[in-house]
């Protein structure tokens, strides 16, 4: 059991319920499943836990085509074949272990110190991957078939799993994790997040930018709504412009729309929205 507790960081504003579930998950040594729309800070939480508790962060970015073995280890058959042909390598061709490379879960298991293992966007994987992965995480070990070796975790990592809620996860998967849904921040929470990133921001700019940000998020038929990350980058762009006057944000100008809307269709809709209100700035 680990006595360290997480209370947030200078750049990550934490509500009380989320703080409790993070610490409970670490104490019980259970995976924490975070579910919510993109941009709600799920991935940033893992970075904040890693930074605050002084643990290394290992990130497994899940892809739809990924097989579980890729997350555990990789056997480099091509390099071994080339070494056997050309014979100019320091590796021992007869020793298969020289050609085994740990995947992200394998790296977390073999780490000398406890680390944070972030399994990002698990909903991209199929249910077999999800359930088999949790079997490995439950047992804290896996087999390397080629060498008949069992890899057991030296220390149990802090495991944070994220889902963008694009599809349902299996019931067995949900039953074996602590679960927390991260809703998109309310304006009051967003102000706390903005203040954490910009301690010296003027109250006028913060208030008007947040108000307008939520208005822009409500544009109909937007494919990818701007998230917290886009708001922070948008404010950075405004503060970096010596000619921009924050007090005019609501009354006249909406600059740097491309920072908020990355998809071309969304950008066009945002331009239409701005033109309707006569706010577009060239």
C-alpha positions, -999 to +999 in steps of 0.1 A: +000+000+000+013+035-009+009+064+016+013+091-010-018+111-018-027+133-047-042+167-042-038+182-076-010+203-091-002+238-101-017+232-136-044+207-127-074+219-108-090+190-090-126+187-076-130+169-043-147+138-056-121+132-083-093+136-057-110+110-035-114+084-063-078+089-074-064+083-039-088+054-032-077+037-064-040+041-054-047+028-020-067-003-032-043-007-061-072-009-086-072+006-121-090+039-123-112+043-154-119+079-164-147+084-189-157+117-206-157+137-238-124+147-253-108+177-236-121+171-201-086+166-186-085+128-184-050+124-199-037+155-181-047+139-148-022+111-153+005+136-161-004+156-130-003+124-108+030+115-122+045+149-118+031+155-083+041+121-068+075+120-086+067+088-105+077+081-141+048+081-166+044+054-192+018+060-218+000+032-239-019+049-267-045+023-277-052+019-314-081+000-330-058-025-347-036-032-316-031-067-303-026-071-266+008-087-271+021-055-286+014-037-253+032-065-234+063-071-255+076-073-291+098-101-306+119-085-334+121-115-358+133-093-387+164-080-368+172-115-357+170-128-393+192-100-405+218-107-378+218-144-387+225-135-423+251-108-419+267-118-386+279-083-377+258-077-346+269-077-309+237-096-302+237-134-298+215-148-325+210-180-306+196-160-276+160-150-285+159-128-254+182-104-271+154-097-295+126-092-270+116-056-264+091-046-237+059-029-247+044-002-225+028-026-200+060-046-199+080-015-192+057-006-163+060-041-149+098-042-151+103-006-138+125-005-106+103+022-090+065+025-089+053+044-120+020+057-135+007+036-164-017+056-186-038+034-209-052+061-232-085+057-252-093+021-243-126+024-261-107+021-294-099-015-286-122-045-290-137-062-259-113-091-261-083-067-258-100-050-229-108-081-209-075-099-216-056-067-206-074-066-173-065-102-167-029-093-171-033-063-148-051-084-122-024-110-122+005-085-126+023-109-148+024-122-184+042-149-204+068-144-231+059-174-253+091-174-273+114-177-243+090-195-219+096-167-194+071-152-169+074-114-164+060-104-130+056-068-119+083-056-096+059-030-082+022-025-090+019+007-111-007+033-106-030+025-135-052+052-151-074+042-181-092+067-202-123+064-224-138+091-247-172+074-242-175+067-280-186+032-274-197+011-244-171-009-225-178-045-215-195-052-182-165-074-169-142-045-177-163-020-159-167-043-129-129-046-124-121-008-123-129+021-101-149+044-123-153+082-125-171+102-151-154+136-158-180+161-170-170+191-190-162+219-166-189+244-156-179+280-161-170+285-125-146+255-126-132+267-159-124+300-143-103+282-117-085+263-144-078+295-163-065+312-132-042+282-125-027+286-160-027+324-160-022+337-125-019+373-137-047+373-163-071+403-161-105+396-147-121+412-177-103+390-202-109+358-183-146+365-178-153+376-214-132+348-229-149+321-209-183+335-216-176+336-253-159+301-253-191+285-240-212+304-265-189+291-293-192+255-280-229+257-284-228+264-322-250+238-338-236+209-359-200+214-347-182+181-351-154+187-326-163+212-299-134+232-285-121+218-252-102+232-223-069+228-242-082+250-270-094+276-245-060+278-228-042+280-262-067+307-274-059+328-243-022+323-249-026+336-285-046+366-273-020+375-246+008+372-271-008+398-294+003+433-283-025+448-304-053+428-288-075+445-262-092+420-240-120+443-230-133+444-265-136+406-268-174+404-262-183+437-278-165+435-311-138+409-318-133+372-319-097+367-329-078+335-337-108+312-344-084+286-359-071+280-324-105+270-312-117+251-343-093+227-360-116+210-384-123+230-416-160+224-415-162+236-379-141+266-387-165+276-415-195+273-391-177+294-366-171+321-392-208+321-401-216+324-364-193+354-360-205+371-392-241+369-380-231+389-350-208+413-369-178+403-348-153+390-373-118+405-371-097+404-402 
